[in-house]
């Protein structure tokens, strides 16, 4: 089942950001059982050709490839989808106009204005019949918008009126800063704000996404209804596990 289909079925999905530019790390993530991997071209060193191989590795190991582009630009969004990503994550969406631009770039007409080519990997290099590709792509493509900063959070209600948004991704640290409690991601005002955001998202059918650093927090937000749980970053996960093993070794 594709990423967007699992979202629409109400499943909670769990996966890391990937910043290392080696397809093996994506393949390992899939073999470990993560639902998705966010291939991060906004931060880190991942180029277009490496991202393409990482999408292949994801599909080989049964994990959904999501590309975080480095800007809300049609050429970046279209390229990620042409390569075969199941979804695009678009940063710095601050208002309704930005949300409309993101959806427009990700969807073919009449829902959007994505550039049309069936000679791309997403259409299996034209092996897929054109009616099938253009007819099904919109339903198969997930649009994830990152609402960031005080401006984005102030415009949240308007952003949610834009059709075609599958996941509204909220950064906990941005949210805490906008509430005047920077870094306090367990502050009562933040938890209250998240309850309100969850209720707003449910009215529109959009899922909510949230970044977490640890498993207890991931489980807590899963129970509160977050469907798209972004768990740490590959380098952080590796570092923490390495450091723990070193600590255990030297403790004996």
C-alpha positions in Angstrom: 0.0 0.0 0.0 1.3 3.4 -1.0 2.1 6.1 1.6 -0.9 8.3 0.8 -3.2 5.3 0.8 -2.0 4.3 4.3 -2.5 7.9 5.5 -6.1 7.9 4.2 -6.7 4.6 5.9 -5.9 6.4 9.2 -2.6 4.6 9.9 0.1 6.1 12.1 3.4 6.2 10.1 6.9 6.4 11.5 10.2 7.2 9.8 13.5 9.1 10.0 15.0 12.0 8.2 17.9 10.8 6.0 20.8 13.2 5.6 23.6 10.7 4.7 24.0 10.5 0.9 24.3 6.7 0.7 21.4 4.6 -0.6 22.4 1.9 1.9 21.1 3.9 4.8 17.6 4.1 3.2 17.7 0.4 2.4 18.6 -0.4 6.0 15.8 1.9 7.2 13.3 -0.1 5.1 14.7 -3.5 6.3 14.4 -2.3 9.9 10.7 -1.7 9.4 10.2 2.0 9.2 7.2 3.2 7.2 8.9 6.0 5.3 12.2 7.8 4.9 12.4 11.5 4.4 15.3 12.0 2.0 16.4 15.4 3.0 17.7 17.6 0.2 17.1 20.8 2.3 19.9 20.0 4.8 22.9 17.8 4.2 24.7 16.7 1.1 22.2 14.8 -1.0 22.3 15.7 -4.7 19.7 14.8 -7.3 21.5 11.8 -8.7 22.0 10.4 -5.1 18.4 11.1 -4.3 17.3 9.0 -7.3 19.4 6.0 -6.1 18.0 6.5 -2.6 14.4 6.3 -4.0 15.3 3.1 -5.7 16.8 1.7 -2.5 13.6 2.7 -0.6 11.4 0.9 -3.1 13.7 -2.2 -3.0 13.3 -2.5 0.7 9.6 -1.7 1.0 9.8 1.8 2.6 8.0 4.9 1.2 10.4 7.5 -0.2 9.5 11.1 0.7 11.7 13.9 -0.6 12.1 17.1 1.4 12.9 19.7 -1.2 14.9 22.7 -0.3 12.3 25.3 -1.4 8.7 25.8 -2.4 9.6 25.8 -6.1 7.8 24.0 -8.9 10.9 22.6 -10.6 12.1 21.1 -7.3 8.8 19.5 -6.5 8.2 18.2 -10.0 11.7 16.7 -10.2 11.3 14.8 -6.9 8.0 13.3 -8.2 9.4 12.6 -11.6 12.1 10.5 -9.9 9.4 8.4 -8.3 9.1 9.8 -4.8 5.7 8.9 -3.2 5.5 12.3 -1.6 7.1 15.7 -1.3 7.7 17.6 1.9 7.8 21.4 1.3 9.5 23.6 3.9 8.7 27.2 5.0 5.0 27.3 4.0 3.9 30.5 5.8 0.5 31.4 4.3 -2.3 30.2 2.1 -0.6 31.4 -1.1 2.4 29.2 -0.3 0.2 26.2 0.4 -1.6 26.7 -3.0 1.8 27.0 -4.8 2.9 23.7 -3.2 -0.2 21.7 -4.2 -0.2 23.3 -7.7 3.4 22.2 -8.3 2.7 18.6 -7.1 -0.5 17.9 -9.0 -1.3 17.5 -12.7 -4.1 19.5 -14.2 -6.9 20.1 -13.3 -5.9 19.9 -9.7 -2.6 21.7 -10.4 0.0 22.6 -13.0 2.7 20.0 -12.6 4.8 19.7 -15.8 3.8 16.8 -17.9 6.3 14.2 -19.1 5.8 10.4 -19.1 9.5 9.8 -20.0 10.5 9.9 -16.4 11.2 7.3 -13.8 7.9 8.0 -12.0 6.1 6.7 -15.2 8.7 3.9 -15.5 10.4 5.7 -18.4 7.2 5.6 -20.5 6.6 1.9 -19.8 3.5 2.9 -17.8 0.6 3.8 -20.2 0.2 7.6 -20.3 -3.5 7.4 -19.3 -2.6 5.4 -16.3 0.3 7.6 -15.2 -1.5 11.0 -15.7 -4.8 9.5 -14.4 -3.4 8.1 -11.2 -0.5 10.3 -10.2 -2.5 12.8 -8.3 -4.1 10.1 -6.2 -0.7 8.5 -5.5 1.2 11.7 -4.6 1.3 12.9 -1.0 1.8 16.6 -0.4 3.3 17.4 3.0 3.6 21.1 4.0 5.8 22.3 6.8 4.2 25.2 8.6 7.0 27.1 10.2 7.5 30.2 12.2 5.0 32.5 13.8 3.6 33.7 10.5 2.8 30.1 9.4 1.2 29.2 12.7 -0.8 32.4 12.7 -2.1 31.5 9.2 -2.8 27.9 10.0 -6.5 28.0 9.6 -6.3 29.6 6.2 -3.6 27.1 5.1 -5.9 24.2 6.0 -8.5 25.5 3.6 -6.3 24.6 0.6 -7.5 21.4 -1.0 -4.8 18.8 -1.7 -2.8 19.0 1.5 -2.3 15.5 2.9 0.0 16.3 5.9 0.4 19.4 7.9 3.8 19.2 9.4 4.4 21.2 12.6 7.9 21.7 14.0 7.7 21.5 17.8 10.5 24.0 18.3 9.0 26.5 15.9 5.7 26.1 17.7 7.2 26.6 21.2 9.0 29.7 20.0 5.8 31.2 18.5 4.1 30.6 21.9 6.9 32.4 23.8 8.3 29.3 25.4 11.2 28.4 23.0 12.5 24.9 23.4 9.9 23.9 25.9 8.2 21.2 23.8 6.3 19.8 26.8 5.0 23.2 28.0 1.2 23.2 28.7 0.6 26.0 26.2 2.2 23.9 23.5 0.2 20.9 24.3 -3.0 23.0 24.3 -2.1 24.5 20.9 -1.5 21.0 19.5 -4.9 19.9 20.6 -6.4 22.9 18.7 -4.3 22.1 15.6 -5.3 18.5 15.7 -9.0 19.5 15.8 -8.6 21.9 12.9 -6.8 19.3 10.8 -9.4 16.7 11.4 -12.1 19.0 10.0 -10.3 19.2 6.7 -9.1 15.6 6.4 -5.4 16.5 6.6 -3.2 14.3 8.7 -0.8 16.0 11.2 2.9 15.5 11.3 5.3 16.1 14.2 9.1 15.7 14.7 10.2 13.8 17.8 13.6 13.0 19.3 12.8 9.8 21.3 10.5 6.8 21.3 8.4 7.7 24.4 7.5 11.0 22.8 6.7 9.3 19.5 4.3 6.9 21.3 2.7 9.8 23.2 1.9 11.7 20.0 0.8 8.6 18.2 -1.8 8.1 20.9 -2.9 11.8 20.6 -3.7 11.2 16.9 -0.5 12.3 15.0 -0.3 10.1 11.9 3.0 11.3 10.4 5.7 10.9 13.1 9.1 12.0 12.0 11.7 10.3 14.2 15.1 12.1 14.5 17.8 12.0 11.8 19.9 9.1 10.6 23.2 10.7 11.9 21.7 11.4 15.3 20.3 7.8 15.6 23.7 6.3 14.6 25.6 8.7 16.9 23.4 7.9 19.9 23.7 4.2 19.4 27.4 4.3 18.9 27.9 6.5 22.0 25.8 4.2 24.1 27.8 1.2 23.1 31.1 3.0 23.9 29.6 4.0 27.3 28.6 0.4 28.0 32.0 -0.9 27.1 34.0 1.5 29.3 31.6 1.0 32.2 32.8 -2.6 32.7 
